[in-house]
C-alpha cells in the first residue's frame, strides 16, 4: 500500500528536482570554468587574481590564432572576455533568475566555446565536452517551467500569495 501523504508531498516534484540539478550543474560548470581563468599555479603555489588572467589568456589566444582560421584580433577579444562572461552567467543560471534567458545565455556561451574548439585542428573535445554541455542546457530549458527551486519560483509564489 502506498503512502498517499508522501505522494502529495513530493510526487509532483520530479521535474522541479530535475530542473534544479540541471541548472546547478550548468551554473557550477560555467562558474568554475570562469574562476579557473584567474588561477595560476598548482597545489600550494596556486593563486587567484586579475594578473593571472593575462598569463593564461594570452597564450590561449595565440594558440587559437596560430592553429585555426580565426584572426588574431578575434582570438584576443574572445580570450580577454570569456572569464568575465563565464562567472556571471554561471551565477545567473545557478540562482535561477530570468531562468530561460539565463539558460539561453549559458547555451550560447557553450556554443562560443564549441566554435573556438571546433576551429582548432584537433576538435575531439567539442562533441564530448561542449556538445554534452549544450545537451544539458537544453534539458534544463525543457524543464524550466518547473522552477520551484529558483529565485523566479520564489518570486512567483510570493506574487501569488
Protein Blocks (a to p, Z undefined) as FASTA:
>chain_A
ZZfklmmmmmmmmmmmmmmmmmmmmmmmmmmmmmmmmggcehjlbccdfklmmmmmmmmm
mmmmmmmcbdfklmmmmmmmmmmmmmmmmmmmmnopakllmmmmmmmmmmmmmmmmmmpm
blmlmmmmmmmmmmmmmmmmmmmmmmmbafklmmmmmmmZZ
